[in-house]
Amino acid sequence: QVLLVESGGGLVQAGDSLRLSCVASGRTDVTYAMGWFRQAPGKEREFVAGCLRSGSATWYADSVKGRFTISRDNAKNTVYLTLNSLNQEDTAVYYCAAKFTRGSDFGFWGQGTQVTVSS
């Protein structure tokens, strides 16, 4: 069982950057991977980025590849998502998620943090 709390969202202009944080509590030592998802109003939730607990591998959605970076600090029980070159299409609620095995779904979610990008 893992509790996730996101922070760092806000209002930014196109071209700006943000860093989102996700602080985890509970059995953080047994999480296999962490991920970030986002959901815009009227749209389905979509995958953004993921990383292994070891930090040895990361993966990204094509829409954010080269602009966003996922990282984690296990000692601080924190996962980060750095968002660069933001545009209005990135406006959404961003969620942190965790899963415990390679084959399982992301089953533990944070409350979300709003990112709004203006022109």
Secondary structure, 3 states (H helix, E strand, C coil): CEEEEEECCEEEECCCCEEEEEEEEECHHHCCEEEEEEECCCCCCEEEEEEECCCCCEEECCCCCCCEEEEEEHHHCEEEEEECCCCHHHCEEEEEEEECCCCCCCCEECCCEEEEEEC
